[in-house]
Amino acid sequence: MLAAYIVAAIVGVGLIVFSALEGLGANAEIGGGDLANDVDASHGPIEAHDAGGHADYDPLGESAEGAVWLPFLSVRFWTYAVGTFGLLGTLLTLANVSREPLTAIVAVGTALLTGTIAAVAVRALSKMERTSSASETDFLGVAGKVTVPIRGSLPGKVRTSVKGDLIDLVAVSDDGGEILQGEEVVVIEIDGRQARVSRCTDILGE
């Protein structure tokens, strides 16, 4: 088994190092504004959602409608799992801490846990990164739907789709009027931390 552990360690660690270096190169090219990082005192941060259209998701990707994302379907999961299996198996064997099959059981269990944590963490960070890369101009002219009613000077929330992600924006009405939940609107301006929106019917009427 020692040979299998060593091979797994070399392959897994090599892939981890390669992906880390690749990630550093990609991060150097990321630009855009900080709109998605703004926080409104009454509504909290602008929220990103998955491209499937679900407002809420848990860390393992199970949506409100039952669509499930599983960690072991991720390449990242297997990369970290193989690396952990190889490293831990090699260390336990060389240190003579345990014997087979206990060493293999411990290595496999730890590998599955590490792979799951890595896959979930990378997925969450990827969503945050895609959202933060959206600049203010990306939202202009984008259609959305009111999820929290806009009542006069009291802001509401509008859900839009930008760069494949669903994003909730704190929004106020362009004419100062009331816009009910479910109405279709268009973002016409980003004013500080808020979006100014107008009804689609008002724009089409013009």
Buried (B, 14 or more C-beta within 10 A) or exposed (E): EEEEBBEBBBBBBEBBEEBEEEEEEEEEEEEBBEBBEBEBEEBEBBBBBBEEEBEEBEBEBBBEEEEEBEBEEBEBBBBBBBBBBBBBBBBBBEEEEBEEEEBBEBBBEBBBEBBBBBBBEBBEEEBEBBBBBBBBEBBEEBBBBBBBBBBEEEBBBBBBBBEEBBBBBBBBBBEEEEBEEEBBBBBBBBEEBBBBBBBBEBBEEE
